[in-house]
Amino acid sequence: MLELTVHNITTVLWFVGSDIRVKASYERQARFIESLAQYNTGNVWDNTTLVIEGTSDTNSQGPRDAAREITQEVHRTNDDLTSNISKFKIWLFERLPPESIYVKVRFSSDQINEYGVFKESEPERILARYESLMKGRHENPIRINLRKVKCSKCPEKTDPRLALPECHSEMEYHYKYIHYYLIIF
C-alpha cells in the first residue's frame, strides 16, 4: 500500500541468493529496479546495492549482467550505467561447510568480516558494514513519483510498478496491479 508519501529513495537493496540459474528472475528484478527511476533523470543503479547471500561469490555476475542488459535496452546505449552498483557480501559463518578455510582456521571476527563472513551472534557487525556502504547515499537520492491507481480486480490502490502478478497475470496499460516491496528478493 502507498499510505506514506515517498519522494526519494537513497538505496535499493537487491538480495541475491545462491542459485545462479535464475537469469529470467534477475531480468524481471532488474527491470523493476530500472522502472523506479522511470520519471527521473538520475541513475537508479548508482543507488543500488547487490546483497549477496550464501557461500559463493559467483552469483554476483548474473544480476549485474541482467541489469546491464536492461539498462542498455531501456536507455538505448552501450554505456554501462550499472558500473556503480555496490556489492555487500554476507556469508553466515554457521552455514559455511566444514571444509571452508574460514571454519578450519581460527580467524577473529574482524578478519572474517573483511571477507564478508559474519557470525549470527554478531548482527551489529553486519549493520556496521551496511552503514559504511551507505555513507554518502543520502546526498544523491533518486526522486520517484508513485502513482496510486485502483486495481480493477481487487480493492488495492498502488503504483503499477509495485504490484505483484498474483492478482494479475499480465501487464496491462491500464495499471491493473497490486502490492510489491522496494526490497528485491
C-alpha positions as a Markdown table, in Angstrom:
| # | Residue | x | y | z |
|---|---|---|---|---|
| 1 | Met | 0.0 | 0.0 | 0.0 |
| 2 | Leu | 1.1 | 3.6 | -0.6 |
| 3 | Glu | -0.2 | 5.2 | 2.6 |
| 4 | Leu | 3.0 | 7.1 | 3.1 |
| 5 | Thr | 4.2 | 9.6 | 0.5 |
| 6 | Val | 7.7 | 8.6 | -0.7 |
| 7 | His | 9.6 | 11.0 | -2.8 |
| 8 | Asn | 13.2 | 9.9 | -2.7 |
| 9 | Ile | 15.0 | 6.6 | -2.3 |
| 10 | Thr | 18.6 | 6.5 | -1.3 |
| 11 | Thr | 19.2 | 2.8 | -1.6 |
| 12 | Val | 17.7 | -0.2 | -3.4 |
| 13 | Leu | 18.9 | -3.4 | -1.7 |
| 14 | Trp | 18.8 | -6.3 | -4.3 |
| 15 | Phe | 19.1 | -9.6 | -2.5 |
| 16 | Val | 20.6 | -12.4 | -4.5 |
| 17 | Gly | 20.7 | -16.0 | -3.2 |
| 18 | Ser | 23.0 | -18.9 | -4.0 |
| 19 | Asp | 21.1 | -20.1 | -7.1 |
| 20 | Ile | 22.9 | -18.7 | -10.2 |
| 21 | Arg | 20.5 | -20.3 | -12.6 |
| 22 | Val | 17.7 | -17.7 | -12.3 |
| 23 | Lys | 18.5 | -15.4 | -15.2 |
| 24 | Ala | 14.9 | -14.7 | -16.1 |
| 25 | Ser | 14.2 | -13.7 | -12.4 |
| 26 | Tyr | 17.2 | -11.4 | -12.4 |
| 27 | Glu | 15.9 | -9.8 | -15.6 |
| 28 | Arg | 12.5 | -9.2 | -14.1 |
| 29 | Gln | 14.1 | -7.8 | -10.9 |
| 30 | Ala | 16.4 | -5.5 | -12.9 |
| 31 | Arg | 13.5 | -4.3 | -15.0 |
| 32 | Phe | 11.6 | -3.4 | -11.8 |
| 33 | Ile | 14.6 | -1.5 | -10.3 |
| 34 | Glu | 15.1 | 0.3 | -13.6 |
| 35 | Ser | 11.4 | 1.3 | -13.6 |
| 36 | Leu | 11.8 | 3.1 | -10.2 |
| 37 | Ala | 13.7 | 5.9 | -11.9 |
| 38 | Gln | 11.3 | 5.9 | -14.9 |
| 39 | Tyr | 10.3 | 9.6 | -14.3 |
| 40 | Asn | 13.7 | 10.7 | -13.0 |
| 41 | Thr | 16.9 | 11.9 | -14.7 |
| 42 | Gly | 19.0 | 10.1 | -12.1 |
| 43 | Asn | 20.6 | 6.7 | -12.5 |
| 44 | Val | 18.9 | 4.2 | -10.0 |
| 45 | Trp | 21.9 | 1.9 | -10.3 |
| 46 | Asp | 24.1 | 4.4 | -8.6 |
| 47 | Asn | 21.9 | 3.8 | -5.5 |
| 48 | Thr | 21.7 | 0.0 | -5.8 |
| 49 | Thr | 23.5 | -2.4 | -3.5 |
| 50 | Leu | 23.7 | -6.0 | -4.5 |
| 51 | Val | 23.4 | -8.1 | -1.3 |
| 52 | Ile | 25.0 | -11.5 | -1.9 |
| 53 | Glu | 23.8 | -14.2 | 0.4 |
| 54 | Gly | 25.1 | -17.7 | 0.5 |
| 55 | Thr | 28.5 | -19.1 | 0.2 |
| 56 | Ser | 29.5 | -18.3 | -3.4 |
| 57 | Asp | 30.6 | -15.1 | -5.0 |
| 58 | Thr | 29.9 | -16.4 | -8.5 |
| 59 | Asn | 26.3 | -15.3 | -8.3 |
| 60 | Ser | 27.0 | -11.6 | -8.3 |
| 61 | Gln | 27.7 | -11.5 | -12.1 |
| 62 | Gly | 24.2 | -12.8 | -13.1 |
| 63 | Pro | 22.3 | -9.9 | -11.6 |
| 64 | Arg | 24.9 | -7.4 | -12.9 |
| 65 | Asp | 24.6 | -8.8 | -16.4 |
| 66 | Ala | 20.8 | -8.7 | -16.3 |
| 67 | Ala | 20.9 | -5.1 | -15.1 |
| 68 | Arg | 23.4 | -4.1 | -17.8 |
| 69 | Glu | 21.2 | -5.7 | -20.5 |
| 70 | Ile | 18.0 | -4.0 | -19.2 |
| 71 | Thr | 19.7 | -0.5 | -19.0 |
| 72 | Gln | 21.1 | -0.8 | -22.5 |
| 73 | Glu | 17.7 | -1.8 | -23.8 |
| 74 | Val | 15.8 | 0.9 | -21.9 |
| 75 | His | 18.3 | 3.8 | -22.5 |
| 76 | Arg | 19.4 | 2.6 | -26.0 |
| 77 | Thr | 23.0 | 2.9 | -25.1 |
| 78 | Asn | 26.1 | 0.7 | -24.9 |
| 79 | Asp | 27.3 | 2.7 | -21.8 |
| 80 | Asp | 27.5 | 0.6 | -18.6 |
| 81 | Leu | 25.1 | 2.5 | -16.4 |
| 82 | Thr | 25.4 | -0.3 | -13.8 |
| 83 | Ser | 29.1 | 0.2 | -13.0 |
| 84 | Asn | 28.4 | 1.8 | -9.7 |
| 85 | Ile | 26.3 | -1.0 | -8.2 |
| 86 | Ser | 27.9 | -1.7 | -4.9 |
| 87 | Lys | 28.3 | -5.2 | -3.5 |
| 88 | Phe | 27.6 | -6.3 | 0.0 |
| 89 | Lys | 28.5 | -9.9 | 0.5 |
| 90 | Ile | 27.0 | -11.7 | 3.6 |
| 91 | Trp | 28.0 | -15.2 | 4.3 |
| 92 | Leu | 27.0 | -16.6 | 7.7 |
| 93 | Phe | 29.8 | -18.4 | 9.4 |
| 94 | Glu | 27.5 | -21.0 | 10.9 |
| 95 | Arg | 26.3 | -22.0 | 7.4 |
| 96 | Leu | 29.7 | -22.5 | 5.8 |
| 97 | Pro | 30.8 | -26.0 | 5.0 |
| 98 | Pro | 33.2 | -27.6 | 7.5 |
| 99 | Glu | 36.0 | -27.6 | 4.9 |
| 100 | Ser | 35.8 | -23.8 | 4.4 |
| 101 | Ile | 39.0 | -22.1 | 5.3 |
| 102 | Tyr | 37.0 | -19.6 | 7.4 |
| 103 | Val | 35.9 | -22.6 | 9.6 |
| 104 | Lys | 39.2 | -24.5 | 9.6 |
| 105 | Val | 41.4 | -21.6 | 10.6 |
| 106 | Arg | 40.5 | -19.7 | 13.8 |
| 107 | Phe | 40.2 | -16.2 | 12.4 |
| 108 | Ser | 39.0 | -13.4 | 14.5 |
| 109 | Ser | 35.6 | -11.8 | 13.8 |
| 110 | Asp | 37.5 | -8.7 | 12.3 |
| 111 | Gln | 39.4 | -11.0 | 9.9 |
| 112 | Ile | 36.4 | -13.0 | 8.6 |
| 113 | Asn | 34.3 | -9.8 | 8.4 |
| 114 | Glu | 36.8 | -8.4 | 5.8 |
| 115 | Tyr | 35.8 | -11.3 | 3.5 |
| 116 | Gly | 32.0 | -10.8 | 4.1 |
| 117 | Val | 31.7 | -13.6 | 6.6 |
| 118 | Phe | 29.7 | -12.8 | 9.7 |
| 119 | Lys | 28.6 | -14.7 | 12.8 |
| 120 | Glu | 24.9 | -14.9 | 13.5 |
| 121 | Ser | 25.7 | -14.0 | 17.1 |
| 122 | Glu | 27.2 | -10.6 | 16.0 |
| 123 | Pro | 24.5 | -8.9 | 13.9 |
| 124 | Glu | 25.9 | -5.5 | 14.9 |
| 125 | Arg | 28.9 | -6.2 | 12.7 |
| 126 | Ile | 26.6 | -6.7 | 9.7 |
| 127 | Leu | 24.8 | -3.4 | 10.5 |
| 128 | Ala | 28.2 | -1.6 | 10.8 |
| 129 | Arg | 29.3 | -2.9 | 7.4 |
| 130 | Tyr | 26.0 | -1.9 | 5.9 |
| 131 | Glu | 26.2 | 1.6 | 7.3 |
| 132 | Ser | 29.7 | 2.0 | 5.9 |
| 133 | Leu | 28.4 | 1.1 | 2.5 |
| 134 | Met | 25.6 | 3.6 | 2.7 |
| 135 | Lys | 27.7 | 6.6 | 3.5 |
| 136 | Gly | 27.0 | 9.4 | 1.1 |
| 137 | Arg | 24.0 | 7.7 | -0.4 |
| 138 | His | 21.5 | 10.3 | 1.0 |
| 139 | Glu | 23.3 | 13.0 | -0.9 |
| 140 | Asn | 22.2 | 11.8 | -4.3 |
| 141 | Pro | 18.7 | 10.2 | -3.9 |
| 142 | Ile | 16.6 | 9.0 | -6.8 |
| 143 | Arg | 13.4 | 11.0 | -6.9 |
| 144 | Ile | 10.5 | 8.7 | -7.6 |
| 145 | Asn | 6.9 | 9.5 | -8.4 |
| 146 | Leu | 4.5 | 7.0 | -7.2 |
| 147 | Arg | 1.0 | 6.9 | -8.6 |
| 148 | Lys | -2.0 | 5.4 | -6.8 |
| 149 | Val | -4.1 | 3.5 | -9.3 |
| 150 | Lys | -7.0 | 1.3 | -8.2 |
| 151 | Cys | -6.8 | -2.3 | -9.2 |
| 152 | Ser | -9.7 | -3.4 | -11.4 |
| 153 | Lys | -9.8 | -6.9 | -9.8 |
| 154 | Cys | -9.2 | -6.2 | -6.1 |
| 155 | Pro | -9.6 | -3.2 | -3.7 |
| 156 | Glu | -5.9 | -2.2 | -3.6 |
| 157 | Lys | -4.6 | 1.1 | -4.8 |
| 158 | Thr | -0.9 | 1.2 | -5.7 |
| 159 | Asp | 1.6 | 2.2 | -8.3 |
| 160 | Pro | 1.7 | -0.4 | -11.1 |
| 161 | Arg | 5.4 | -0.8 | -10.8 |
| 162 | Leu | 5.0 | -2.0 | -7.2 |
| 163 | Ala | 2.4 | -4.7 | -8.0 |
| 164 | Leu | 2.8 | -8.4 | -7.7 |
| 165 | Pro | 1.4 | -10.6 | -10.6 |
| 166 | Glu | -0.5 | -12.7 | -8.2 |
| 167 | Cys | -3.7 | -10.7 | -8.8 |
| 168 | His | -2.9 | -10.1 | -12.5 |
| 169 | Ser | -1.2 | -12.4 | -14.8 |
| 170 | Glu | 0.0 | -10.0 | -17.4 |
| 171 | Met | 0.9 | -6.3 | -17.5 |
| 172 | Glu | -1.8 | -4.1 | -19.0 |
| 173 | Tyr | -1.5 | -0.4 | -19.9 |
| 174 | His | -4.4 | 0.5 | -17.6 |
| 175 | Tyr | -2.3 | -0.4 | -14.5 |
| 176 | Lys | -4.2 | -3.3 | -13.0 |
| 177 | Tyr | -1.6 | -4.4 | -10.5 |
| 178 | Ile | -1.2 | -4.8 | -6.7 |
| 179 | His | 1.3 | -4.8 | -3.8 |
| 180 | Tyr | 5.1 | -5.1 | -4.0 |
| 181 | Tyr | 8.2 | -4.2 | -1.9 |
| 182 | Leu | 11.1 | -1.9 | -2.7 |
| 183 | Ile | 13.5 | -4.5 | -1.4 |
| 184 | Ile | 14.1 | -7.1 | -4.1 |
| 185 | Phe | 14.5 | -10.7 | -3.1 |
